[in-house]
Every structure is written in structure tokens, then in C-alpha cells.
Amino acid sequence: MQRTPLAETHEALGAKMVDFAGWYMPVQYSGIIDEHRAVRNAAGLFDLGHMGQVDVSGPDALAFLQYVASNDVSLIGPGDAQYALLCFPDGGVIDDIIIYRRPSGVGFFVVINAGNKDRDVAWFHEQREKRSDLDVTVNHISDETGMLAIQGPKALEIVSGLSSVDLSDMKSMSCRETEIAGIPCLAGRTGYTGEDGWEFYCPIAQVGELWNALLEAGKPHGLQPIGLGARDTLRLEARMPLYGNELSEEINPLEAGLSWAVKLNKDDFIGRDALIAAKEAGITRRTVGFKMVERGGVPRSHYDVAVDGKTIGFVTSGTASPTLGENIGLALIDKQYAGVGKPLDIIVRGKPVRAEQIKMPFYKRES
Amino acid sequence: MAVPKDYKFTKTHEWVKVDGDIATIGITEFAQSELGDITYLELPSAGTALNQSEPFGVVESVKAASDVYAPISGEVIEENNAAIDAPESVNAAPFTDAWLVKVRISDASQLDSLMDADAYEKLVAESGGH
């Protein structure tokens, strides 16, 4: 298993460690519900050292990203960030990514998922070779990049005391160069929890120092270290997709409800033709949100979904929502059964348990 | 980790406390700590037959659903409705208040196949618990 520079720090904090996508990572410290509430009510600190980063530079960096990514990368100004998908030619999803345009305006910084890292990097290189008409350099920089996130209503107060430049006026989905406790960072006002907060990218040798500085400064504000367990419940309440659950090679982004990140009217990109054809033929499956209205268990990924005894889809993610106090989930179902208020049966251990479709996101912070 | 000395244990982390021909069954402190926040219990009702080593119920945490295995065979005489209504009590008091079911023991000799407290503590220590 691969270890981030913080593995021993997590052990010392009493974390339960697990293998996640080949990485030795904390799944929980004090407990998922407690950590989840800390992020909703105060702030949480996440080690995201398992995530990957790719630097894309050169005169044709923008044209290259326009070709491999589904969103319109030309809309990203210097210091902005954007969510996008990497698709196969058939429209299936390779990964979901965040693209930061560096604040200088020169070059892009792409964040990819741990479980897809090798495949994504190989894909980027393969496409770069195919597009020999483009002058672009792709550098895989995961091994030299440290990544932490601080998320929650107290995040601003905590980072403000440590940052060399003002971060308070940053828009959501933007980035800025700063020093946090003297450590040079790219600070993205991004995250995966539904809360305000930042993701910091720094030289990997200094990520331990950055962690300690944030944890120390955050303690008086209720900051806690957060494991992957609460990261999952937080992102699900905020209806953020997880690759392997809501997205896969077999699920296209239109079915996953991510058409807002797919710009079919921009110039050609990998998967565009297939997605246009799929849209014209009619999307037959939809991703819906539901809550259980009958006692019978927690919905889990891959449970069948039925209506009137007929299987119409499957659960992509499910959990016991700490904020709502309900069992909630996302399901990919035949479109004709989709609609807020309509019933679903979730098949839990062979038995149908009644659920009702509800509005998404399940949780939205007050702004 | 101290476990009650008069209980018997399975290698799948259930416990049994015997009182005459009645056995009370639950999951251990180690099991609840491995599962994390428990949110749902699915338990058999009175009259259900349990077979030794077979799953008889499910404990769900935020993270996952896990089967619970019968330490011994017998007929359920009572499920713990207080624990069903407050699943988090299994995190708080797995050895006492938050037992899962009581059964009428059908074959007391099966108790000999279970671990005593010392053997179980050793198993947990080897599993990385403490």
C-alpha cells in the first residue's frame, strides 16, 4: 500500500486506517457521524494525499484540455476552476476532474481521482501523442504535490489567520497563490463536502507542516481531522458524484445528471459524438435522489431498485444521512419512473423497502 | 480490552451469556468499534430458530451492513426492542444493555466449541485491537 507523508500522523491521532484505492488512509478518527457534524458545524481537515495531480502547459494547453475534457475549458479565466469529465469515445466516463487555470494565466493544474490515477495519466499521454499537432506538455506531478482540504463554516476564519494574502474575497471555484504558515500553496476554493472551504496544494515535503499548522490554528474553532468515511457521507448529502458509484465506464454523464458539465456545442472533444447521438436517441436512465420511508435498512451501492416488483435500476450510493437523520441514496433508474414524490422499492437483503424520491441536493448550506 | 469473564465468544465477535437454558447473545466491544456508528439492527423475532454459525441478523453502520452469526443453536424468545429503537446503544453498551436476542438453548454441548474470555482477548489482540 502507498502511504501519504501523514500516515503516521493519522495513526498517532487514533485513526482507523484502511486500504483505499491502494492507499493506506484514515477512514475515521472519532467516528463518522461526529466528524460529519464537525464539518457541517465548525470545520474539518482532510488528508487528500491519495488524489492525483497533472500539470498541463504549453501554448496549446487550452486546446488540448478542450479536446479531452467535456466542459468548456475556454470559460476558465486565470485563477478559476471548473468541474469536468474525461470521457471515452463511447461517452462512458474515465474520470471526473477539477481543472484549475493557474492564477498567472499560464498553464493548467488538473486534479484526478486516486483510483483512476494511472489510467488517467496514461490517457493524457496517449491523447497528447495522438494530437501531435498541439504543442502541449503533460506532467504527472502527484509524487511531488501535497494535498489537504479544510472545509466547513469556520474554514475562512481559520485560514485567514495563516494566509499571507487575503482569501476571503475568493469566489467559489477559484484559486489563488498564497503562503499558509509560510508554506507556498495553490489555494482552491473548492471541495467535496457542500461546505465553504479550501483545497491546498503544496510541495509534498511540507504537507506535514501544513497539516500541523492548520490543525493547531483550527482547534479553538472546533476543527477536527476527518476520514474518508465522513468525506463520503458529506459529499453524498451535497449530491456530489463519486467515480465508481454515480459515474463509470457504463454510465454516461447525461444519465448521471451532469449535463451541466458537458458542453455538446463546443468544438470536438472525446466522447462528444457518442453523447450527441445518445441525447438525440433519448436518455433512458436518470439519476434520482431518494429517502427510505419504511424501516428496513440502509440503502447501499448496487442494491436493486424496483417498482411494482419489476427491477428498474440500482442504487449508486446510499447512507444513513447524519444531517437529515434519514436513510438516503442516489439511484440510476429508468426515466419513466423518475420524479420527486414518486415511490421506489429498494431491495434490501432480498426484501423491498419503500422509498420516496426527493429533491436534490439532500443538503444545501445557508449562504 | 477487558471482556466479561463469564461470557463465551465466537471468532466472528459475538458473545453469549448463559443463564440456565437461556442464552443472551450480542456483539463484542471490538465488533462495535470495528463497525463504527451503528444505525440499524435487523433481528429475528420470537419463535425463530437459530442455527449455530449461521447468520441470524444484520447490524448496519454508516459504513456497511454486517451479518451477525449465531454462537449456538436455539429458539429466539426475545429480541431487544430497546436496541432496535436506539441502534447507537450497541456502540455504547455492547456487552450489557444492547444485547441482541435471547434464545432457548437447544444443545448445550455447543457451548464447548466457543472461546472463553482469555482466548477471545488473545484473538482480538492478534487482530490489532486493544
Interface residues (C-beta under 8 A of the other chain):
Chain A: K16 V27 Q28 G31 I32 I33 G229 T233 R295 G296 G297 V298 R300 T319 A320 P322 N327 R349
Chain B: G36 D37 T39 Y40 E42 V58 E60 S61 V62 K63 A64 A65
